[in-house]
């Protein structure tokens, strides 16, 4: 399961992601970030990646290029 929480939705999920919502893992930009959560279906473990809008777009482009 891949779940994307946009920066405008973080307040709704603040208790779960309160430590992840301030700095981009790609470029270290502070501020408006998005949370990308990747985990197996019905699993309690997974990976949380915090990305700004620019890095999220770059990741999307790289994934599209690899798939094609």
One Martini backbone bead per residue (centre of mass of N, CA, C, O) as a GRO file, in nm:
protein
   68
    1UNK     BB    1   0.097   0.036   0.023
    2UNK     BB    2   0.028   0.370  -0.089
    3UNK     BB    3   0.065   0.683   0.088
    4UNK     BB    4  -0.052   1.023   0.051
    5UNK     BB    5   0.034   1.320   0.237
    6UNK     BB    6  -0.042   1.621   0.225
    7UNK     BB    7   0.032   1.925   0.365
    8UNK     BB    8  -0.284   1.989   0.417
    9UNK     BB    9  -0.325   1.694   0.589
   10UNK     BB   10  -0.142   1.677   0.849
   11UNK     BB   11  -0.328   1.779   1.079
   12UNK     BB   12  -0.511   1.518   1.078
   13UNK     BB   13  -0.216   1.336   1.132
   14UNK     BB   14  -0.027   1.446   1.366
   15UNK     BB   15   0.014   1.211   1.573
   16UNK     BB   16   0.162   1.018   1.362
   17UNK     BB   17   0.355   1.274   1.211
   18UNK     BB   18   0.509   1.484   1.411
   19UNK     BB   19   0.827   1.404   1.326
   20UNK     BB   20   0.792   1.439   0.981
   21UNK     BB   21   0.685   1.766   0.919
   22UNK     BB   22   0.974   1.962   0.838
   23UNK     BB   23   1.171   1.779   0.639
   24UNK     BB   24   1.332   1.705   0.357
   25UNK     BB   25   1.495   1.416   0.230
   26UNK     BB   26   1.617   1.541  -0.040
   27UNK     BB   27   1.682   1.886   0.032
   28UNK     BB   28   1.615   2.010   0.333
   29UNK     BB   29   1.355   2.145   0.329
   30UNK     BB   30   1.162   2.378   0.501
   31UNK     BB   31   0.810   2.293   0.548
   32UNK     BB   32   0.646   2.208   0.280
   33UNK     BB   33   0.531   1.877   0.315
   34UNK     BB   34   0.527   1.531   0.230
   35UNK     BB   35   0.381   1.206   0.288
   36UNK     BB   36   0.533   0.886   0.228
   37UNK     BB   37   0.371   0.572   0.255
   38UNK     BB   38   0.524   0.242   0.287
   39UNK     BB   39   0.332  -0.067   0.282
   40UNK     BB   40   0.207  -0.347   0.357
   41UNK     BB   41  -0.061  -0.513   0.366
   42UNK     BB   42  -0.150  -0.534   0.688
   43UNK     BB   43   0.087  -0.364   0.817
   44UNK     BB   44   0.297  -0.212   1.073
   45UNK     BB   45   0.519  -0.176   0.874
   46UNK     BB   46   0.751   0.077   0.728
   47UNK     BB   47   0.780   0.369   0.515
   48UNK     BB   48   0.888   0.710   0.566
   49UNK     BB   49   0.855   0.988   0.337
   50UNK     BB   50   0.988   1.317   0.310
   51UNK     BB   51   0.848   1.560   0.073
   52UNK     BB   52   0.857   1.788  -0.144
   53UNK     BB   53   0.717   1.890  -0.429
   54UNK     BB   54   0.970   1.866  -0.609
   55UNK     BB   55   1.063   1.578  -0.520
   56UNK     BB   56   0.796   1.438  -0.590
   57UNK     BB   57   0.810   1.496  -0.894
   58UNK     BB   58   1.081   1.357  -0.947
   59UNK     BB   59   0.992   1.077  -0.853
   60UNK     BB   60   0.762   1.043  -1.056
   61UNK     BB   61   0.941   1.062  -1.311
   62UNK     BB   62   1.131   0.825  -1.245
   63UNK     BB   63   0.913   0.609  -1.235
   64UNK     BB   64   0.802   0.648  -1.522
   65UNK     BB   65   1.073   0.583  -1.667
   66UNK     BB   66   1.108   0.289  -1.551
   67UNK     BB   67   0.839   0.168  -1.663
   68UNK     BB   68   0.890   0.234  -1.982
   0.00000   0.00000   0.00000
